Amino acid sequence: DGYQCYGGAYINAKFMITRPVLDPAYVGKMIIDPLFYLSGAFLLIPRDFYDKVGPISEEYFLYFEEADWFQRARTKYGRDVNAFVLSSIEIDHAIGGSTGNSETRQSKSSLAVFYSARSRMYFSRKWNTVWIAGAFFSNCAIAMHQMVHGRWENALAALRGAVVGAFFQRH
């Protein structure tokens, strides 16, 4: 079928939207980018990395947890956290199997929309407050998109998630 990503994703810092790396040119290459992170679907890391950075945060659910983990690694190791995408390993991952996605023509559940919006705001607030306006704009755009398609519960979930992530979630 298709690939979810070739190992990871980038964050658009203006709007805090994640975009998977779908270019096979990244496979087998070292990726050095401050807004790149590896997908949590399958990771191999050295034990000393885990001991220094710690586990993936439970403050997130479903979205931005890997991005947060890599940001924490960059604070511990400096900006030189390099990712290497192996070409010889493929993992079958049911993309959106629990939450819905465009590939299966299912819309995301309102729970998934809520956590996506909440995590986007929380990540922005935690790592760079300059990103908050773009994250909020993205969540509003997502809510509008949901309204246009008659998914009112998802629109409200996006707005609720944005407010909870911006103001109430602790870090």
Secondary structure, DSSP 4 states (H G I P E B T S, - for coil): ---S-SSEEEEETTTTEEEE---GGGTTSEE--TTEEE-TTS----HHHHHHH-SPPTT--SSSHHHHHHHHHHHHH-S---EE--SS------TTTTT--TTTTPPPPHHHHHHHHHHHHHHHHHH-GGGHHHHHHHHHHHHHHHHHTT-HHHHHHHHHHHHIIIII---
